[in-house]
Amino acid sequence: MNLNNQNIVNSPVPERIVHTTLFGNVDSTRGENTINPPVELDDPYHWMRSDDRKNEKVLEHLKLENSYTDYVMKDQDTTKDELYHELLSHIQETYDSYPLPNSDNGWDSEYYYFTRTTEGKSYPIHCRMNMKTQVVTELLDENDIAAGKTCCDISSFSITKDHKYMSYGIDLTGNEKYDLKIYNIETGEAFEHIIPELTYCDYKWHHEWIYYTIGDKQNRMYQVWRYNTLTKDTNMIYENMDELINVGFSMSNDNKYFFISAGSYETSDIYYFTHQDTKPIQFTPKITNHKYSIDHHEGNFLITTNKDNSSNFMVMICNENNTNIDSWEKFIEYNESVYIKYIIELKEFILIGYKENGNNLVRVVPYENNKYELNKSWNIEVEDSIKNISIYCVPKYDCREIMYSQNSLKQPHSIYKLDLTSKESEFIRQKPVPNYDSSLYITERQYAPSHDGTMVPMSIVYRKDMFNKDGTNKLYLYGYGSYGHTVDPTFKSTIIPLLDKGFVYVISHVRGGSFLGFKWYEDGKMERKINTFHDFNACAEHLIRENYTFDKGITIEGRSAGGLLVGAAMTMRPDLYNTVIAGVPFVDVMNTMCDPTIPLTIPEWEQWGNPNQQKYYDLMIQYSPYDNIRDNNYPHILALGGLNDPRVAYWEPAKFIAKLRHHNNSNNNMMLLKTELEQGHFGGMDRYKHLKETAFSYAFVLKSYEK
């Protein structure tokens, strides 16, 4: 039986086989201070978990669900096609990214590099331009590699600074484990090496050497290595076996130091070394709950730190010969309203990226005569009420000209060149968006009172000639709210079809993200995680109350941890929403977070808590979407999963939909599961397939309002 082609009139009814999950003192892997004796939770759909993704019963069920989804959505074929072409109409299919240099010569580099997309081709083409002759050469056409493959992800494309070699990682399953490919640009010959499979494709060239990180079976990064492409010598520089720790590495902008971060979500531990001497030196003794990062500049280290209760971070400084925390001095006074995000060090300037009142800003500090001229510092300015300024290109350490970018919910991505000495900016270009007139749209900022009185910001955009402000508009509410990740109000051409159909589009900047600073993040994690979901529901209530929409007029969407957000919001307030789009949703919180064998679980105990401990068990059971499904009338829901997803296992959305259907009292509401059987967490890398997936989700949304 070909389940993918069979019309399934009735929704699948999977078996309910009781499995008891134990929480607490099961074995030594469950952490410290665990519940003793363990407590139990029944899970009727545990059988859907297949760690090797080969269980035939499970695969048949997923195919059956896909077939049912196809059947239910069959009457939307015309709508899906119209939406796809509408989405496509706002994309310039043939387009070259702005060429940028990649060498120690900066703007005077012999070659500039860019990516080219061509109409009809799904994947980019990597190109370079000879700046003397203006001749363009195609270095790598990803379409050639992807031809005939069901999944293809090319990651971390890189060119050596001598322009001789190109490299990239390739993942053909979606499991985010990449084979590193290296080619001689002039001859086209493949370069053989012994670098193993790279989780997340984290590597960096330094002359003839390649530095890279290795992940363990749980996809925790735990080793730093380097490989000499000339001698074939390889050696491990650093290893950390603590299962709470994730290891990463970076380089100072002057290329003098390498940095190893060996931290958890709560605590930083940083080491540094040089290319000549790879023995890591601990920057300062590790202190629990001390988070910091370092940058090197002209014999000094600049430290971004939460020392002395600086929750939004301050910048301190020390000499490179004495890095102990006792020798740190204040570089910039702490400002509670300013969240320091990053520092980019140039020979004559320091660029400080920060967030204030939800805006992303950059401050420039001149360095003159071996002195930091803080009193002469200045901000990069843009003419927009919403500021999303980011550094776009810093060609080399001793440059005086850089590029920065700006965009907002209604203004497409724009690039500027900035002379740091004269402070003069030059507009370079704005990314073209066909069939789009920004003057037709309005952006707003609203604040919703949450359950504890906290005012939660929202970014809003709508088409002004279709907005009634009388409670008759449909509304699309998006959120994330975890890991400190902020969904900034940036331009997305994919929401234009919604706006042009009269939807109001809103981003809810809930606690757990860092829209209003690092403390905003900390107020939505661990013991305070439930604030995230109350904030989201408060935003929905405020939007109805203020006539942006109507009762049951709201569609909500979230992906990954954002899928947890919409899943929890829905199970807490099923009456509040019409439709839910849950992309690779982290909804089986209790079962996943108690099991140390599942990738990423142990490090995330410092993000959500460890439910094997009574305190966190009691907290997490309050919001875990899968565990809070009761007999009720639930909204329409489309859950999207990826069989090979290493971040959120496919069985989470599969179990979620099965349990929702079992407890749903309304026979009229759609509850669909769509699982990509060849892909992972990020879905299709094929740009046309991605648009078709978006069109499918939007068609589901439109259909849900007709029921």
N, C-alpha and C positions, 0 to 999 in steps of 0.2 A: 504494500500500500504506500503510495506516495502522498504522505500527509501534507506536503507543501502545496499540492495541487488539488486536494480534496476540499470540497465545500463543507465546512463544519458549522451546522446551523445552530447548535447549542454550545454554550461555553464548556470547555473541558472541566470535568469534575475529578480532580486527582484524589487518589487514596489518602485517607487520614490514618497514618500509622504512628501511634504514640511512641515518642522517643523522649526519655528523660534526660535533660541537661543538668549537670551538677555545677554548682557555684560554691567556691570556697576551697577548703583544704583537701583538694583531690590529690595533688602531688606537689613536688617542690617547684614546679614551673609556674605555679599560679600566683607567685608574689608573696609578700610578707603580710602578716596580720590578717590571714584569710579566715573566712567564716568556718567555724568548727563546732558541730559537724556541718558538712555542706548542706545547702538548701537545694531544692529541686524546682525546675520549670519544665512543663510538658511542651513538646514541640511536635505537632502532628505532621509537619512537612519536612522534617529533618532529612528524610530519604532523598530529597532533591539535591542534596550536596554530593557532588562527585569531584574529589580533589584532582583527579587526573583527567576529568572532562571526557571520560570514555564510557560511562555507564549507559547502556543501551536504553534502559527504561527511562532514565532522565532525558536523554537526547530525544527520544520519541515524544516525551511530554512537551519539550520545548518546541519541537516541530509542530505538534498539534496546536499549541498556543499560537504559533505564528500563522498557521493555517486559519484558525478561528479569527485572528486579527484581520487577516486579508479578507475573509468573508464579510466581516462586519463593515469594513471600510471600502468594500467593492463599489458601493454606490457613490463614493466620493472620488472616483477616478478622474472625472472631469474637473472637479474642484482642485484636486491635487495637481493636475496638469496646469491649470490656470495659475495656481499659486507658485508653482515651480517657475513658470515663464515670467511671472511678475517679479519674483526674487532675482531671476537671472537678468531682468531688464535694468536692475540697479547696479550691475557689475560690469565694468569695462573688462571684457574677457581677455583681450590682448593688451598687455600692460607690462611695462618694465619698472621694477623698483628703482629708486634713485641710486646711481652708481657711487660706491664708496671705496676708499683706499684700504689696503691691508698690508702695510709694511712699515718699517721704521722710518721711512721717508715722509710719512704723513700725506699731506695734500700734494706733495711732489712725487708721489709714487708713480712708478712706470705703468702700473695697471690699476684700474678700478673694477670692482666686482658688483654684480647685481643679479636678481632673479627675473626671469621673463615668464609670463603666462601667455599662452596662445589660445585663441578661440578654438573650442572643440577639444582641447587637450586638458586632461584632468589634473596633471601635476606640473610643478614648475620646472623650468630649465635654468640651470646655473650658468652664468655667462661672465666673461670679463672683457673689458675694453682697453685697448692700447691707447694711452692718452696722447701719444705723439701722432699716431696714424689714424686714430679713431676707429680702428678695425675691431669688430666684435667677434669673439670666439665663443662658441658654445662648449662648455666644459663637461656638463653632465645633464642629460635629459632624463629626468625621473620617469617620464612616460615609457621610455624604452625598458627600464627595469621593472615597472609595474605591469607591463603588458602580459595579459593572461593570468594575472595573480588576483586572488580574491581579497587580499589584504597586503598593503605595502606602505611602510612608514620609513622614510628616509630622514635621519636625524643628525644634527650636529655637523652639517657640512662645513668643512674648514679648508683653508688654503695656507700653506706654509709661507712665512714672510719673505722667503727668497723666490716665491712664485713657482717652485718646481713641482710640488706635490699637492694633491687634493685628497681629502679623506672624508668619510661619512659612515654612519652606522645604518644598518638595514634590519628591519624587523618585519617578518612576513606572517606573523600570527596575531599580533596585538598584545603579546605578553610583556612588551617593553624590555626585552632582552635583545641586544643588537650585535650583529657581526660587523666588525670594523673593516672597512675596505679602504685601501690606499692605492693611488694610481700616480704614475709619472705623467705629468700634464703634457710634456713634449712628445713622449713616445706612446702614451696611452697604455703602457704596460702596467699590469697589476703588481703591486709590491707585496711579496710574501712576508708574513710576520707570525709571531706566536702569541699575540695578545688574545686573551680569552674573550668569551662573550661578555659584553658590557651591559649591566643593568642600568637603564636610563641613559646610556651612551654618554657618560661623563668622562671626557678626556680633553687634553690640551697639548698642543705642540710647543716645544721650546728648543729652537735650533733643530738638531737631528733627533732629539728625544721626544718621547710621548709620555706624559704623565696621565694616570687614569685611576679610577676607583673601581672596586670590586664589591658586589653584593653577595649576601649569604642566601640560604634557601628561603628565608622569609623576606627577601628583597631589601634587607637592611644593609646599607652601605657601611662596610667595616674595615676596608683596607685601602691604602694608597700605594701604588706601584709606579715604576717608570721603566721604560723600554728604550734601548738604543737601537735606532733603525740601521746603523752602520755595522755595529759589532754583534747585534742580536742579543746583547746582554740585557738581563732583566733583574730587578731587585725590588723587594718590598720595603717601603720607607716607613710605613706605620700600620698598626693593626690594633683594633679595639674590639674585645669580645663581650663587652657589656651590652646586653640585649636592649637596654634603654637608649643606647647611643647610636646616632647616625653620623657617619663620617663624610666630610666633604673637603674640597681643596680649592684654592684660588691663588692668584698672583697679584702682587702689588703692581700698580700701574707703571712704575719705573722698572719693572722686571727684576728688581733686586732680591725680593723675598717671595717664597711660597708660604702660604698659610694653610694649616690643617684645622678644620673645625671638628671637634669631637664632642658635640653637645647633645643634650636632650631638649625637649620643648621648654623645660624650666631652667636649665643650667648650661652655661657655655664653658667650654674648655678648649683653648686655642694654642696651637704650636706653630713655630715658624722654622724655616730652614732655607738654605741657599742652594743653588744648582751645584755649586762646588762642594758643599758640605751638607749632605742630606740627612744628617742626624737631627731629628726634631727637637726643638727647645721649647719647653712650656713657657708661655708668655707670662703668666702669673698663676699662683696656686689656685686650684679650682675651689670655688665657694658656692655652696648650694643656693640656688635661686638667683645667682648673679649672672645676668645675661650681658654679653658685650661682643663687639666686633672690632677689628683693627684695620688700619690702613697705614701705609708708610709714605713719608714725605720728607725728603732732604735731611736725613739723619734723625728724624723724629717719627714716633708712632702716634697716630691720632686714634683715640679709643672712643667708640660710641657705646655708652654704658648706662645701665639702670642703677648704678651705685648710689647710695644715700637716698633711696626711695624715689629715684628719678624715673617714674613709671613710663614717661614718654621719651626717656633717654636724653642724656647730655653728652657733650663732646669734651674729652680730656686729652692731655698730651703728655708724652714722656720721651726721654732720649732713648735711642735704640740700644744704648749700652746698659740701660737699667730699666727693665720693663715691669718690675714688681709693682703691684698695685699701690704700695706705700709711696712710690715715687711719682704717681700720676698727679698732674696739676690741672686745674680747670682751664679749658680752652675757650669755651663759650658758656655763659651762665645758663643755668637750667630755666626753661620756660614751660610751665605746665600745659599751656595751650598749643605748644609746638611739638609735634612728634617727628623726631629725627629718623629718617629712613635709610639714608646711605650717604657716603662721601666718595667723590671722585677726585683724586689728587693729580694735579698738573704741576709742572715745575714752577710756574709763576702764579698759580691760582689754586684755590680749593673750592670745589663745587659741593654744596651741601643740599641734598634733596630732603624735603620735609613736607609734612602734611599739617594744615591748619584750617579748621572749620570745613573740613572735607575737601579742600583744594590741594592739589599737588603742586608744590612750588620749588624753586631752586634759588639758592643764595650763593653769590660769588664773593669769595674772600681773597683779595690780592696778597701776594707774598713778594715783598720788595726788600732788598738789602738784608736778607736773612731774618725778616720780621713779618709776622702775620698782621696785616693792617685791618683789624676788625672794624675800626671806625670808618674805614673806606668801603666796607662791604655793601653790596647792592643786590637787588632781586631782579631776575629775568621777568619782564612784564609782557603780558599779552592783553589784547583788547577783547575780553570775553568775561562775562560774569562767572562762568564755570571755568576754573583753571585746572587743566590736566597737563601740566608741563613736565616733559621728561627729556633726558639727554639722549639724543639720537645717534650722534657720532663724535667720538674723541679720537682723532686719527693717530696721535702719538703723545707721549708724556710732555714734551716741551712745546706743544702747539699753543697758539694764541687765538686760533679760530676753531669753533666747535659748531655742531648742529644740534638744535633742539626741536621738539615737536609739541603740538598742541591740538586737542580736539575736544568736543563736547557732545552731548546727546544729539544735537541737531547740526553741528558743524563737523565735516569730515576731517580726517587726519591731515595736518599741515606741517610742513618742514620749514625751518628758518636757519639761516647761517648767522652766527654771532661772533663779532670781533670783541674779545674779552678786554682788550686794551681801550678801544674807543667806545665800547658798550653799544655799538651800532648793530642793529639786526637787519637782515635782508631776507625777505620772503622768497623761498625757493619754489615751492609748489604745494598744491593741495591735491590729495588723491581724488581723482575724478569719480563722481557717482552719477551715472546717466539717469535721466528722467527724474531728477530730484531737485526741488527748489526749497532751500532751507527757510526762506521767508514765509512759507506756508505753516511752519510749525512753531510751537511755543514750549519753552522749558520753564519749570517751576521747582521750587523747593518747599516742601511741606513738612510739618513735624506732628507726630502722633504721640499722645500720652500713653505710656505703657502701664502695666499693672501696678508698678511701684512709683509712678509719677514721672519716670524718666522720659524725656522727649526724644523720640526716635526720628531721625531725618529720612526723608524720601526724595528721590529725584524723579521728576515727572516730565513727560513729553507727550504732546498730542498735536493733532492737526487742528488749527484754530477754527477753520470753517466747518469742522465736523464735531466740535466739542460744544455740548449744550449746557453743561454745568447745572443740569436739572435732574440728575440722577438717572439718565436714560442711556448713557454710554456704557458699553462693555469695557472691562478693564483687565489688563494683563500685568500681574504682579510677580516680579522676579526677585529672588534672594539667594544668599549663600550663608554667610555668618559663621565661619569656622576658621581655625588656624591663623587668625589675624588677617586673612585674605580679604581685600576690599574689592567689591565690584564697583569700580568707579563709573561715573556717568559719562562714558565714552561713546563714540559714534558706532552704530551697528546698522549697516544697510539692511540686514535681515528683518528689522522690525518695521521697515517702511510699509510693507503690505498690511500689517496690523493697523498702523496709524491711518492709512488711507481707507481702511474699512470702518473707521470711527472708534477704534480701540484707544483707550488711554493706556500708555505704557509707563510702568512705575518700577523703580528699583528701591527696595526696602533695605536701608543701611543698618541692619540690626546689630545688636551687641554680639560679639564673637568675631566680627570683622574689625578692622581698625580704621574705619572711616573718620572717627573722631579721636583717633589716637590709640596707643597701645593699651591704655587702661580700658578703652571701649572693647578691645579684644578680651582682656582679662575678666571683664564683667560678664562675659558670655562663654566661659569655659569652666570645666571641672564642677565645683559646687554651685556655680552660678550659670551653668549651661542652659537651664530652663528659661532664663531671661530671653535667650535667642528666639524661642518659639512664642513666648508671650509678646515680644516686640513685633513679630511678624503679624500675629493675629490683631494686635492693636492697630497696626498700619491699615489692615483691611477694614476694620471697623471705622477708622477715621475717614477713609476714602468714601465709604458708604454714607457716613454722617454728613460729610461735606459735599455730597452730591456729585462726586466724580464718577460714581457708578451706582448700582442698585443692589438690593438683596439678591443673592445668587447671580450677581453679574460678574464675578471675579474668577478669572483663571489664574492659577499659580504655577510657577515653574521653578525647579531647582535641580542641579546636577551634583552627583556624588554626595558630599556633605550637605550641599544644598538640597539634595533629594531627601536627606534626613530632615531638613528644615520643613519642607513642604509636607512630608509624611507625618511629622509630629504635629504640625499646625492643623493638618486635616483630621487626624485622630482626636486631637483636643477639641476642635470645633468643626465637626463635619457639616454643620448647618450653614457655615459661613461661605463656602466656596461652591462654584458650579463645576469647575474642571481642574484637574491636577495633571501636570506633565512632570513625571519623576524620572529624570535621566540617571542611569546607573546609580540608583539611590541606595545610600547607606541606611537601611531601615531595620535591619536585624541586629540592633545594637547590642543587646544582652548576650546573645549567642556568640557573636563575633568577638566581642571584647573580653569574654571570659576564656577564650581559647587561644593559648600562646602558639599553637601550631599554624594559625592563619597568618599569612604575611602581613606585616606592619602592626600587628596587635600590640605587642609589648611596648614599643616606643610610644604608642598612642595612649597608654595608661596615664601619661602626663597631659593628655589633651582632654580626655573624657572622664578618666577615673578607671579604676580596676573593679569590676563588679564582683570579683571574688572577695572583696572586702565589704563588710556590712554597710558602711557609710555610703559607698558609691553604688552598691546594689540598690539601696533604698532610693537614692537620687535618680539613677538611670532608668529604673523600672517605671518611673513616673512619665517618661517621655519616649521611651523606645517604641517607635511606631508599630512594629510587628507585635509587640506584647500588649499594646493598648487597643487592639481591634476588638470591638464588642458588637453585639447585635445593634445595628443602627442603619440610618439612611446615609450612605456615603456618596460623595460627588463622583462624577465621571472621572476615570483615571486611566492614563496611558503610562505604563512603566516600561522603560527601555533598558536592556541589559546587553552585555557582551560576554560571550562564552569564555573568552581568554583573558578577561579583565583581571589583572593582578591586584588592583586596588580595592574594588568593590566586587565581590564574587557574584557571578550570575544568579546564584540561588537566592540572593537577598530579594531582588524584585520578583523572582518566580514564586517564592514562598509568600511574599507580601500579597500578590494578586490572588493567589489561591485562598489565603485566609480571609481577605476582604470579601471575595465572592461568597464564601461560606457564611459570613456574618451579615452580609448586606441585606437589608429589608426591602430595598427598592429593586424591582425586576427591570425597571426602565433604564437604569443607568449603565453605561458602558464601563467595563473594567477589562482592559486589554493589556497583554504582555507581548512585547516585540523584542526578541533576542537575536542579536547579530551572532551567527554561529561561526564566523570567520574572523572576528575582530575583538578589540579590547575596550579599554576605558574611554578612549577618545573617539570611538566610532570611526567613520570613514575619513581617510585622508584625501580621498578623491573629492575634489571640490564640487563637482557636479552631483556626486552621490550625497554629499553633505547637504546641498540645497534641496535635493529630493527628500531627504530625511526631515528637513525643516518643513517642507511643504506638507509632508505626511502629518507631522505634529499639528500644524496649523489647520489642516483639513479636519483632524479629529476635534480640535477646539471649536471650529465653526459648526460642525455637526452636533456637538454637545449642546449648543444653545438652541438647536432646533427641536430637541427632545422635550 
